[in-house]
Amino acid sequence: MTTMTMPASRSRTDTWLLVLMLWHGLLAVAGLVAVYVAFTGINGGLRFAVAGVLLVLALLSATTVPLIHRRDHRGRSISLVVNYLGFLTCTALLLDMIGAFTGIDDLAQRFGRGLPFLLISFVGYFIRSFGDRFEQFPQRQRSFQRVGNIIMLAGLLLFVLAIINFSGIPALASEILQPVRMALLLGLILFGVMFWAMWRQPVAEVMGVNNARSETLSGYLFLSPNFLGFLLFFAGPLLLSLYTSFTNWDAFGTRDWVGLENYARLLHMTFAQLSSPTQLATEVINTSIFDELFRFSILGKSFIVGAQDKLFWLSIRNTVVFCLIAVPLSVIPALLVGTILNSKLPGMKFFRAVYFIPSVAAVVGVSLIWQWMYNAAVGWINYAITSGIGAVNGLTGLAIADPQMRWLSSADTALLSVALMVAWQTIGFNTVLFVAGMQNIPKVLYEAATVDGAGTWAQFRNVTLPLLGPTTVFVLTTTLIQAFQVFEPIFIMTNPPGGPNNSTLSMVLYLYQNGFQRFRQGYASAIAWVLFLVIFAATVIQFRRQRGGAYEA
């Protein structure tokens, strides 16, 4: 009986391998044809991306055929990747064409009906898991597993029936029966079957796949949703924005390649010497191209600097000033508060939660509250200042004038006002990080320092700060990146956004204005990449500066 079964099983496996070779050969030919169609039928730079992806898949399929013929395990890996991606692509396109993504809201409304049946499936899962305790009784274990599987399947079936809109099934069937959708459905089935065939254990054994390789592929399969999400929603848009930065795309028409023109306009500056500090800019620079950026004097001579895009350089200046204000105010108080909260005083856990609350509050809500508090007429901040000055004047007989600060409507204080709000909201998060870093410092070091006669300040300076170096680097880096990307508080708190007189115009806000108000997507993408380079440079400098001295006393 065994001698008859083994050859028959091996014959079926060989048949499946032959089918898989023919399948990948067909995919290679179809991929090359699709490359030609995409390259000739799609205009603009998108055709290069589509044609490149199709060409890679075609080459992978062509490479798989001889590897499967030689029973090379690499052929199995490549085949699984190609069929998996093909299955996902056909599934996504089919769901999009039948309007499944637009019907998610309707599905969410019916989801609650299926929750009780979904709980039944969880009960079945627990029953199946409970059966694993009876390994010494195989019959009882199989009984628990069988009952658990039945309950799980029944619950899932009832869940699906509860959330399905049966009235829409006829319309869905008519949508699927159209030629293109039928082709996608057929492709979905074929890719799924071929993936299943190559994944099967008999095929894996013939292809020379051992346990380590099988576990590696299983791990990659579990990681694939996150990895594909990274490619589609982060790496893909990132590369698209890089390409867009070399075009004059307005978000609607075609993308005309302009090369480095956007970057040249952003960075183009001029420099000239003035005969006197008050000399007109029109006399020394071409004001039809350049706007005066600033003037300065050195060694008794005056100079003028002009920029083709004055607002861009103004946004850089505002962003840097904002970072210089917000980052120290977000890090230094957080370190001090973290030191206090790391003590063994009663109630410290409660205060940790209190300080962290602003970090989890919505930025929009917090910005609106602070905007009201900064109000020059009815805000609590000016009310407190006025009351305090009145009390001091009444007690001392002085005549201190009430400044009546116009926090958000004055160019001198608007950026400072936003920075104070952002620092207030960030301190709690940084405090938690500092507390976590302090709790990882060995207590024996403090005991040794105490034995050596070190006081509280000496322990903080010689033990806590050096060993808190990695945490400090992380806090500084993340806070600096967030400060460079400031947008929501400025957009909400200032009116107009970036005002008054562009005193709070940040790089991200300027990017938004160009991309989504003036519809200059190419120019906005160039701004985004300049911002990326600025953040990257600041991060690298921070890491290099801290690398050598993070643990030095």
KEDOLO-884635 format. One record per residue (C-alpha): residue in one letter; x, y, z. Coordinates in pm, whole numbers, plus 50000, padded with zeros to 5 digits. Each point is the difference from the previous one (the first is absolute). Example, Ala and Ser with C-alpha at 12.3 -4.5 7.8 and 13.67 -1.06 7.14 Angstrom:
2
A512304955050780
S501375034449934
REM end
This chain:
553
M500005000050000
T502855023950087
T501884992249679
M496955010149796
T499245032050196
M503425016149990
P500434999549618
A496465013249953
S500655028750243
R503325007649832
S498304999849661
R497395025250115
T502765022350135
D501884998449668
T496785009049822
W499505030250222
L503605011149938
L499454997549625
V496825020550029
L501865025950208
M502805002449739
L497455005249724
W498175025550216
H503135020750065
G501014997949637
L496595013849906
L500375027450262
A503415009749861
V498625003849648
A496885018250120
G502145022850216
L502215010249709
V496935007249788
A498545020550287
V503275019450026
Y499715009749634
V496355009850039
A500705020350314
F502985017749848
T498145009849685
G496525005750147
I500775020450313
N501195035749982
G502345017550239
G502404986150254
L497444975050131
R500674977549705
F503584994650116
A498824988950344
V497304976549867
A502254986249728
G502834995150250
V497834980150242
L498614978249720
L503484994249861
V501314988850340
L497114975550043
A500514986849645
L503724994450062
L499274982950331
S497534976549832
A502494992549722
T502694992650260
T497684976850191
V499514975549712
P503584985549983
L500285000750380
I496854978950038
H501284976749730
R503224994850202
R497994995750322
D501785030250149
H498395013350319
R500585035749878
G497514993549720
R497374991650260
S500685032250191
I499785021749687
S496864981949885
L498315006050334
V500875037049987
V498705004549643
N496764981250063
Y499435017350333
L500435034649848
G497854990249702
F497254987450232
L500045032350204
T500065022049690
C497054982549837
T498105000650329
A500585037350054
L499085009349640
L496874978550007
L498845014450333
D500615035149871
M498044994049678
I496974985750176
G499995029050248
A500914979850308
F502185027450146
T497275026249964
G497604976950185
I502154996950311
D497835025350187
D496904979349931
L501864968750114
A501085017550321
Q496375008050083
R499084963049974
F503124987850178
G498375003150340
R497414973849904
G502704974149950
L501925006150324
P498054973850204
F500814973549738
L503635011149994
L500094993950375
I498754964849931
S503064994749781
F502265011550285
V498284974950229
G500754972849748
Y503635011049987
F500304997850379
I498414965450000
R502524988749738
S502875015250201
F498734983450318
G500354966349827
D503765005049974
R500224992750372
F499114963449941
E503064989649803
Q500174967950202
F496444991949886
P500035003049618
Q496384989649959
R498775026750241
Q502285025949840
R498614992649654
S496455002450134
F500635034950143
Q501675010949678
R497154986549787
V497345017050212
G502005032550006
N500434999849622
I496284994349944
I499065028650234
M502595023149840
L498784993049646
A496365003150101
G500665033550169
L501915013449699
L497274988649763
L497295016450208
F502155031550027
V500355002449622
L496284993949950
A499185027150255
I502085027449837
I499244991849635
N497515022149823
F498054974049803
S498045026549811
G503215011149831
I501024965149881
P498205002249660
A501685033449925
L503344985650113
A499554969949772
S499285022549702
E503145020050078
I502204969050015
L498594985349677
Q501595027749791
P503034988349793
V502775019050182
R498674990250342
M499654963749892
A503615000649882
L501105013450339
L497924973750179
L501574972949784
G503475014050070
L499255001050371
I499014963249996
L502984989249789
F502555018950207
G498464986150319
V500034964149870
M503615002749881
F501075014850334
W498264971350182
A501574974249768
M503515013150055
W499465003550376
R498954963550042
Q502324977750200
P500614973949722
V501155027249761
A502155015650270
E501724966750068
V500724994049631
M501405035449969
G502474993350283
V498425022950259
N501104992250355
N498355011250324
A502135031250034
R499115012349650
S496344991650054
E499925019650329
T501745029449833
L497395001349725
S497214997650256
G501545029350189
Y500205021049686
L496394991249922
F498875013250339
L502125031449954
S498745006449647
P496915021150090
N502135024850193
F502764999749738
L497585004749709
G498255027650193
F503375017050045
L500714997549626
L496545011949891
F499325027250254
F503485012850088
A502784990349761
G497785003049690
P498675035050078
L503505010250109
L501494990949662
L497025015449822
S500545032950184
L503684999149903
Y499064996149635
T497325026850032
S502565024550139
F501694999749658
T496755009249822
N497595029649984
W496954978650081
D496965019750118
A498154969350139
F497664998649700
G501855001649669
T503024981549868
R503374999850170
D502485018849784
W503604992650090
V501835031650107
G503054984550162
L501555020350280
E497985031349924
N497914997450318
Y503074995750217
A501805028449821
R497095023450068
L499904989950366
L503725004450064
H500875028049755
M501425029850190
T502025030949913
F502495020750198
A501065036049944
Q501875027750180
L498215032250087
S501555034549974
S497965009550308
P497784980650243
T496905017649866
Q500724995449629
L496974987749803
A499974963349913
T498985007949640
E503365016649946
V502134969350077
I497894969049931
N497534989949731
T496755003950194
S497994984649715
I501604966850097
F501185004250359
D498305013450311
E502025015850275
L500544974650275
F502105019150252
R502865024850040
F503064998950222
S503135019950068
I503514987150068
L503345017750024
G498345032849918
K498464987349676
S496334992749932
F498654971249796
I496624988249876
V498794964649942
G497174992649760
A498124967849932
Q497884988849709
D497554984250246
K500095022150305
L497204981550179
F501934967249986
W503005014550180
L497685017750241
S498344966750078
I503414984450065
R500885028150239
N496694996850185
T500364962250023
V503535002350139
V498975026550254
F497024978650098
C502314970150056
L502395020950209
I497095010150224
A497854968650010
V502664972950028
P501745012950316
L496635007950158
S498834964549920
V503134981550116
I501545018150298
P496785003050207
A499164964049907
L503384988750140
L499415019050325
V496434987550036
G501144964649916
T502615001850276
I497335009750252
L497524973749879
N502704973150020
S500225005250374
K498204978550255
L497755027750125
P496344989850043
G497645007049711
M502665000549726
K498094975349779
F497025023250003
F502105030049899
R501624980149718
A496544994849852
V499115036750054
Y503085012549818
F499414975749712
I496385010749938
P500905029949774
S502004976949774
V496964978649920
A497625029349957
A498965009249646
V502205027049847
V497005018249854
G498165001850331
V503095010750192
S500815026649739
L496495014450019
I500155001350382
W503365017849996
Q498785023549728
W497205010450233
M502415003050296
Y502285022449790
N497115022949907
A501085035750077
A496565010950124
V498434970250180
G502864975050030
W500994985950338
I503715007449948
N499535037549960
Y497424999450280
A502564984050232
I502685025249898
T497625029350053
S498864986750339
G503594993750109
I501195034849900
G496985015350172
A500764981350319
V503685010049995
N499115036449934
G497484999750283
L502414984750251
T503145019349907
G498585032849874
L501874995849670
A498475009449667
I500974970549782
A498275002749665
D497914971149875
P501714987849677
Q496744986549851
M501904973949799
R498604992249657
W501394964949998
L498844986749664
S499345032649816
S503465014950047
A502914989449779
D502335002650301
T498214974550218
A497974977449766
L502744974249939
L500944999750370
S496344994250091
V499714969749774
A503334986250124
L498845002350363
M496854980449921
V501914973049810
A502564997050282
W497214996850258
Q498434971549802
T503314982049940
I501465001250351
G497844971150125
F501124975749732
N503675008950047
T499594996950376
V498794964149968
L503014991749782
F502415015450250
V498364981350289
A500334967249808
G503675007349933
M500695008450366
Q498364968050119
N502434979949786
I503025014850177
P501374974350252
K499285010050359
V503404987250112
L501645029849828
Y498065024150218
E500874979550308
A503685000949909
A499815037649941
T498355004650340
V502764979850166
D502565022549829
G498315030450151
A498255012949686
G496975021750065
T496785001849801
W501335024949745
A503284980949958
Q498094967449941
F497775017149745
R502955015549816
N502414970350014
V497644970149988
T496575009149867
L500945023249714
P502774978349847
L498004967650016
L496925018149872
G501915008949683
P498234976049757
T496595010850128
T500995036549972
V501144995249641
F496724983149912
V497925027050170
L501955028249837
T499824984049657
T496284992350005
T499145034050148
L502155017649740
I498334980949715
Q496545008650134
A500995036650033
F501235001449641
Q496674985449887
V497785023850196
F496795007449811
E496714994650185
P500495024850288
I501105027849764
F497214992549753
I497345000650272
M501235027050238
T501105027049757
N497665019849776
P500824999849715
P502104968350034
G503645010350019
G499195035550105
P500285026750104
N502295011749720
N501254964349943
S501645000450345
T498834964150069
L500314986249646
S501654965850040
M501464978049728
V497174974950019
L497395027549990
Y501725015349697
L500044965449841
Y496264997050065
Q499285034349851
N501874991649680
G498684964849961
F496365002850106
Q499115036849965
R502015010649697
F500054964749848
R503735000249932
Q500614963750087
G503414998649836
Y501245030350191
A498484987250325
S501744966549953
A503315018249958
I499355018350329
A499234966650167
W503314985149888
V501945030550113
L498274996550338
F500964963350005
L503655008549935
V499945026350276
I498514975450251
F502394972549889
A503025023050039
A498865011750345
T499444963950110
V503404988449876
I501735029150174
Q498174991950321
F501014963349990
R503615007949914
R500235025650277
Q498604975950259
R501734968249881
G503335006450164
G498875015750326
A496724983350089
Y501524980250287
E502815022950103
A499885013950351
REM end
